[in-house]
């Protein structure tokens, strides 16, 4: 189960889903996720939509992984106006730079916007606690957050600065079983 949200004054977004993850080879793992998305915009109302996402991870060697994602496989639309949600394709990598410090890189293209790049850095403060930093291009977004994993529960709190929307917060809770 996964969940995340975005709140920025007049705009809120809530997302929750169930995912089935399976290791198909020693170094390859795949996931299929079915989720609900709820978007509310002040003065316009709110709407729900169902999405299907697919992901895969390959471990090239310890500390080096590649990933691919296809979000909105089912080409979902939102609300009574049948507003088409973007389909996203992403390729990414994870690299353990030094002990306790990980680098994340991602290229994403969706059906509406230009190619975006993202860079992230995670620093393990303590065993379950990770300090997060990130940057996204087009538009330029800076973010920071804190993630904590206890058993099979991960909680995340993050903040981002968007040049048009200002500062927004995102909270996530994931239960793995």
ROKE-572420 format. One record per atom (N, C-alpha, C, O): residue in three letters; x, y, z. Coordinates in steps of 0.001 Angstrom, whole numbers, plus 500000, padded with zeros to 6 digits. Layout:
N
ALAXYZ ...
END
This chain:
177
UNK500851498837500000 UNK500000500000500000 UNK500901501231500000 UNK501946501251500651 UNK500492502235499276 UNK501274503466499236 UNK500335504647499304 UNK499133504520499072 UNK500891505782499621 UNK500097506997499666 UNK500989508206499648 UNK502115508169500145 UNK500489509279499078 UNK501210510536499105 UNK500213511651498897 UNK499070511406498511 UNK500630512855499147 UNK499720513976498998 UNK500472515259498738 UNK501668515361499012 UNK499761516239498206 UNK500333517547497938 UNK499287518574498326 UNK498133518486497905 UNK499689519541499124 UNK498775520597499535 UNK499466521931499278 UNK500567522167499774 UNK498826522799498508 UNK499401524097498192 UNK498283525131498137 UNK497938525619497061 UNK497717525464499293 UNK496668526477499344 UNK495429526072498590 UNK494603525323499111 UNK495284526554497369 UNK494078526331496581 UNK494058524969495893 UNK493049524606495288 UNK495143524213495972 UNK495234522928495270 UNK495614521828496251 UNK496568521980497014 UNK494871520716496239 UNK495253519549497048 UNK495151518304496176 UNK494314518211495278 UNK496020517362496468 UNK496062516112495731 UNK496309514996496729 UNK497234515089497536 UNK495506513947496691 UNK495692512784497562 UNK495740511540496689 UNK494991511414495721 UNK496626510632497042 UNK496885509457496232 UNK497051508273497158 UNK497812508352498122 UNK496362507179496894 UNK496590505956497662 UNK496414504773496726 UNK495622504814495784 UNK497165503723497001 UNK497100502584496095 UNK497581501303496723 UNK498141501296497819 UNK497354500219496012 UNK497848498904496375 UNK498764498436495259 UNK498449498572494076 UNK499904497882495655 UNK500878497438494664 UNK501228495974494896 UNK501302495509496034 UNK501437495269493811 UNK501909493895493853 UNK503322493905493296 UNK503541494257492137 UNK504281493514494131 UNK505683493537493753 UNK506205492102493754 UNK505929491342494682 UNK506960491727492714 UNK507455490358492598 UNK508884490364492056 UNK509195491076491101 UNK509730489577492668 UNK511088489374492161 UNK511003488286491099 UNK510602487162491401 UNK511375488602489854 UNK511287487639488762 UNK512637487022488419 UNK512704486028487696 UNK513692487600488928 UNK515048487059488799 UNK515839487602489981 UNK515371488494490688 UNK517014487077490190 UNK517805487498491352 UNK518055488998491366 UNK518122489606492434 UNK518195489602490184 UNK518513491032490108 UNK517399491879489498 UNK517604493067489246 UNK516224491294489256 UNK515127492014488607 UNK513847491890489428 UNK513452490796489831 UNK513206493040489667 UNK511954493088490420 UNK510955493931489628 UNK511327494961489065 UNK509686493504489578 UNK508633494248488877 UNK507498494556489842 UNK507319493871490850 UNK506721495616489513 UNK505610496028490360 UNK504462496511489487 UNK504673497182488477 UNK503239496161489891 UNK502028496670489277 UNK501205497310490386 UNK500939496675491406 UNK500799498565490193 UNK500089499319491227 UNK498750499803490681 UNK498668500300489557 UNK497704499652491489 UNK496377500192491189 UNK496099501227492263 UNK496235500932493450 UNK495711502440491869 UNK495548503496492865 UNK494394504432492530 UNK493876504460491414 UNK494018505195493553 UNK493003506231493417 UNK493674507589493585 UNK494518507760494465 UNK493308508543492755 UNK493829509902492811 UNK492647510834493015 UNK491646510745492305 UNK492768511735493994 UNK491741512731494232 UNK492395514098494141 UNK493378514369494830 UNK491848514959493290 UNK492379516302493097 UNK491277517296493423 UNK490138517134492984 UNK491615518331494199 UNK490660519396494529 UNK491316520741494231 UNK492444521005494648 UNK490593521576493507 UNK491075522918493163 UNK490019523904493638 UNK488847523812493274 UNK490466524857494466 UNK489555525855495024 UNK488766526534493906 UNK489332526886492870 UNK487481526715494110 UNK486551527333493164 UNK486221526449491955 UNK485422526854491110 UNK486818525246491851 UNK486507524337490744 UNK485944523009491220 UNK485358522274490425 UNK486106522682492500 UNK485613521414493019 UNK486694520345493041 UNK487884520642492937 UNK486260519093493179 UNK487210517989493251 UNK486714516814492418 UNK485534516727492081 UNK487635515916492095 UNK487292514752491281 UNK488228513594491626 UNK489319513794492160 UNK487777512382491310 UNK488531511150491564 UNK488862510476490238 UNK488169510658489238 UNK489938509693490255 UNK490290508897489087 UNK491044507653489542 UNK491691507660490589 UNK490959506593488756 UNK491712505369489026 UNK492860505235488048 UNK492685505436486847 UNK494037504897488556 UNK495239504792487736 UNK495866503412487877 UNK495688502740488894 UNK496600502994486851 UNK497409501778486897 UNK498835502184486533 UNK499055502856485525 UNK499802501776487356 UNK501206502101487135 UNK502031500817487096 UNK501681499834487749 UNK503123500822486334 UNK504022499666486251 UNK505459500151486460 UNK505845501208485963 UNK506243499363487201 UNK507636499728487489 UNK508521498476487460 UNK508040497357487639 UNK509820498687487230 UNK510794497594487266 UNK512115498126487808 UNK512463499285487579 UNK512856497271488532 UNK514160497602489099 UNK515163496521488742 UNK514858495331488824 UNK516362496935488346 UNK517448496015488067 UNK518635496376488945 UNK519061497531488964 UNK519170495411489667 UNK520380495647490452 UNK521564495218489589 UNK521750494029489329 UNK522358496185489149 UNK523503495887488298 UNK524656495313489098 UNK525360494410488647 UNK524836495855490297 UNK525831495390491265 UNK525447496003492598 UNK524635496928492625 UNK525994495528493696 UNK525626496141494986 UNK525904497649494965 UNK527007498081494629 UNK524901498434495325 UNK525040499889495358 UNK524766500580494046 UNK524902501800493964 UNK524378499834492995 UNK524056500433491693 UNK522791499760491151 UNK522774498554490902 UNK521717500569490969 UNK520457500048490456 UNK519921500959489358 UNK520166502165489355 UNK519187500359488429 UNK518463501108487405 UNK516983500809487566 UNK516608499734488035 UNK516138501763487177 UNK514693501572487305 UNK513983502194486109 UNK514502503098485454 UNK512782501683485843 UNK511917502231484801 UNK510494502266485339 UNK510096501397486115 UNK509726503276484922 UNK508335503390485365 UNK507470503883484212 UNK507890504713483405 UNK506253503352484156 UNK505232503811483220 UNK504005504075484069 UNK503362503141484547 UNK503678505344484258 UNK502551505728485104 UNK501365506117484237 UNK501521506721483176 UNK500186505762484704 UNK498929505948483994 UNK498881505078482744 UNK498566505548481650 UNK499200503799482930 UNK499164502817481850 UNK497783502780481209 UNK497665502635479992 UNK496737502911482022 UNK495360502802481541 UNK494812504085480919 UNK493636504134480556 UNK495644505130480788 UNK495239506400480172 UNK493990506977480844 UNK493006507302480179 UNK494047507097482174 UNK492906507565482971 UNK492603509031482724 UNK493474509820482358 UNK491340509369482938 UNK490843510739482843 UNK490275511131484194 UNK489980510269485023 UNK490122512427484418 UNK489711512933485721 UNK488393513686485623 UNK488235514571484782 UNK487447513329486486 UNK486217514096486656 UNK485205513965485540 UNK485405513241484565 UNK484106514691485713 UNK483004514637484749 UNK483380515289483424 UNK482766514991482399 UNK484376516175483424 UNK484848516797482186 UNK485785515902481406 UNK486249516275480329 UNK486071514710481944 UNK486919513724481284 UNK488291514303480916 UNK488798514078479817 UNK488884515057481866 UNK490188515700481670 UNK491277514628481615 UNK491418513877482580 UNK492053514519480534 UNK493071513465480421 UNK494254513717481356 UNK494863514787481331 UNK494567512721482175 UNK495745512805483039 UNK496979512451482224 UNK496900511625481315 UNK498123513064482535 UNK499333512765481756 UNK499802511323481974 UNK499637510758483055 UNK500381510749480939 UNK501063509458481041 UNK502534509790481199 UNK503064510642480486 UNK503200509113482143 UNK504601509420482431 UNK505481508203482183 UNK505111507072482499 UNK506649508458481611 UNK507656507437481400 UNK508936507937482067 UNK509367509063481819 UNK509536507115482901 UNK510733507549483628 UNK511795506456483635 UNK511487505267483706 UNK513042506885483561 UNK514206506016483732 UNK515057506631484825 UNK515264507844484851 UNK515543505808485715 UNK516307506350486828 UNK517424505435487274 UNK517531504285486848 UNK518252505984488146 UNK519365505225488690 UNK519613505568490139 UNK519343506683490586 UNK520130504596490867 UNK520507504744492269 UNK521970504350492387 UNK522382503307491879 UNK522747505181493055 UNK524169504914493226 UNK524560505206494668 UNK524301506299495172 UNK525171504255495324 UNK525675504512496671 UNK527045505161496505 UNK528013504501496129 UNK527118506477496793 UNK528354507231496579 UNK529424506826497583 UNK530523506407497219 UNK529076506961498834 UNK529933506580499945 UNK529018505975501003 UNK527803506153500916 UNK529542505278501983 UNK528647504741503011 UNK527743505832503591 UNK528206506927503910 UNK526470505526503720 UNK525430506397504284 UNK524947507486503341 UNK524082508271503727 UNK525474507569502107 UNK525067508619501173 UNK524724508018499814 UNK525545507343499194 UNK523486508278499361 UNK523008507729498096 UNK522633508854497137 UNK522126509893497559 UNK522884508643495847 UNK522542509580494794 UNK521464508954493924 UNK521551507779493569 UNK520439509742493578 UNK519352509290492717 UNK519285510208491502 UNK519332511430491640 UNK519178509626490326 UNK519059510385489086 UNK517841509872488335 UNK517565508672488344 UNK517102510781487676 UNK515918510347486938 UNK515672511262485756 UNK515840512478485851 UNK515273510668484641 UNK514799511394483473 UNK513344511005483278 UNK513008509821483295 UNK512472512004483092 UNK511048511728482937 UNK510493512506481757 UNK510827513671481542 UNK509644511839481005 UNK508914512484479911 UNK507451512132480094 UNK507097510959480212 UNK506604513144480118 UNK505176512834480146 UNK504534513380478876 UNK505188514053478079 UNK503273513089478699 UNK502600513400477435 UNK502361514883477213 UNK501955515278476120 UNK502602515718478222 UNK502338517151478057 UNK503582518025478095 UNK503627519056477423 UNK504579517642478856 UNK505689518550479140 UNK507002518032478563 UNK507108516883478135 UNK507990518908478563 UNK509298518548478036 UNK510003517567478975 UNK509541517308480086 UNK511097517043478521 UNK511904516110479307 UNK512370516794480595 UNK512886517911480563 UNK512183516116481718 UNK512612516651483015 UNK513724515782483570 UNK513770514577483325 UNK514613516405484316 UNK515640515648485027 UNK515498515936486522 UNK515136517040486930 UNK515789514929487312 UNK515730515061488765 UNK517005514475489363 UNK517537513468488895 UNK517470515140490408 UNK518630514679491146 UNK518252514655492615 UNK517632515596493110 UNK518607513621493300 UNK518307513527494719 UNK519493512985495485 UNK520322512257494939 UNK519566513342496745 UNK520621512876497624 UNK519979512452498938 UNK519193513200499520 UNK520310511272499397 UNK519813510778500676 UNK520978510498501606 UNK521926509807501235 UNK520906511031502802 UNK521960510820503794 UNK521346510158505021 UNK520468510735505663 UNK521805508942505354 UNK521298508212506516 UNK521899508788507793 UNK523063508548508114 UNK521076509558508516 UNK521518510151509782 UNK521714509068510838 UNK522758508988511485 UNK520697508248510994 UNK520695507110511900 UNK520160505934511097 UNK519731506113509958 UNK520177504756511658 UNK519741503573510919 UNK518383503749510238 UNK518290503470509042 UNK517320504195510922 UNK516040504297510224 UNK515750505678509629 UNK514737505834508947 UNK516598506680509859 UNK516294508071509520 UNK517164508564508365 UNK518391508488508426 UNK516508509078507298 UNK517224509557506115 UNK516861511007505842 UNK515681511352505792 UNK517858511851505667 UNK517686513249505285 UNK517716513304503761 UNK518616512739503139 UNK516737513983503151 UNK516579514003501699 UNK516758515409501134 UNK516312516388501733 UNK517413515502499976 UNK517560516755499244 UNK517292516466497777 UNK517659515395497292 UNK516660517393497052 UNK516382517138495651 UNK516292518390494821 UNK516089519491495333 UNK516450518195493501 UNK516307519258492512 UNK515628518669491286 UNK515951517557490865 UNK514680519419490707 UNK514008519024489472 UNK514117520170488484 UNK513985521336488858 UNK514358519839487223 UNK514409520859486176 UNK513038521034485538 UNK512215520119485564 UNK512797522201484970 UNK511641522521484123 UNK510290522152484704 UNK509708521167484248 UNK509751522867485673 UNK510315524050486306 UNK511335523653487380 UNK511327522529487883 UNK512198524591487710 UNK513221524345488722 UNK512568524270490100 UNK512026525257490598 UNK512629523095490701 UNK512026522867492016 UNK513103522341492958 UNK513814521391492632 UNK513214522955494112 UNK514115522491495166 UNK513285521825496251 UNK512189522292496565 UNK513793520738496831 UNK513037520051497883 UNK513963519501498948 UNK515147519264498709 UNK513399519304500128 UNK514112518689501238 UNK513092517931502080 UNK511906518260502071 UNK513550516929502797 UNK512617516150503602 UNK513330515194504527 UNK514558515162504610 UNK512525514419505216 UNK512999513441506184 UNK512166512185506008 UNK510943512262505894 UNK512821511019505985 UNK512129509750505823 UNK512575508814506946 UNK513748508793507320 UNK511630508044507476 UNK511930507126508567 UNK511296505767508271 UNK510104505686507975 UNK512092504706508350 UNK511613503347508131 UNK511699502578509435 UNK512779502396509996 UNK510541502128509911 UNK510486501310511125 UNK509713500051510774 UNK508508500101510527 UNK510403498933510753 UNK509778497677510345 UNK509362497768508893 UNK510199498010508023 UNK508086497577508617 UNK507590497653507246 UNK506825498950506978 UNK506104499055505986 UNK506982499930507858 UNK506289501217507696 UNK507308502323507430 UNK508263502504508185 UNK507081503062506331 UNK507930504215506016 UNK507068505465506063 UNK506013505527505432 UNK507522506454506810 UNK506847507754506881 UNK507796508804506311 UNK508994508789506594 UNK507252509710505507 UNK508054510758504876 UNK507348512098505015 UNK506133512195504839 UNK508116513120505331 UNK507631514497505336 UNK508616515298504488 UNK509825515243504717 UNK508103516036503516 UNK508982516787502626 UNK508367518144502295 UNK507155518339502392 UNK509227519066501908 UNK508823520404501503 UNK509514520721500198 UNK510657520323499975 UNK508813521445499332 UNK509435521835498073 UNK509135523291497774 UNK508124523839498212 UNK510037523909497018 UNK509826525278496566 UNK509648525246495054 UNK510540524814494324 UNK508499525703494595 UNK508154525796493179 UNK508134527280492811 UNK507575528077493564 UNK508724527680491676 UNK508797529105491344 UNK507432529787491200 UNK507333530992491432 UNK506388529060490827 UNK505063529665490672 UNK504155529416491867 UNK503368530287492235 UNK504251528247492474 UNK503349527862493565 UNK503894528164494953 UNK503153528099495935 UNK505170528492495048 UNK505776528751496351 UNK506111527451497071 UNK506451526450496440 UNK506010527476498403 UNK506372526314499212 UNK505146525434499429 UNK504074525925499782 UNK505310524151499217 UNK504240523197499496 UNK504836522027500277 UNK506047521807500258 UNK503984521295500952 UNK504440520165501746 UNK503827518877501201 UNK502767518887500576 UNK504520517774501455 UNK504068516461501013 UNK504340515467502120 UNK505449515414502651 UNK503341514679502471 UNK503490513676503517 UNK503149512311502917 UNK502211512189502129 UNK503902511312503287 UNK503657509980502766 UNK503741508939503858 UNK504495509080504821 UNK502954507891503694 UNK502957506750504599 UNK502832505504503750 UNK501857505349503014 UNK503812504608503842 UNK503822503386503052 UNK503904502209503992 UNK504740502185504896 UNK503038501229503785 UNK503042499986504550 UNK503370498867503586 UNK502621498613502643 UNK504478498204503817 UNK504876497091502955 UNK504508495770503606 UNK504809495539504777 UNK503855494903502839 UNK503526493572503364 UNK503540492564502263 UNK503288491384502503 
END
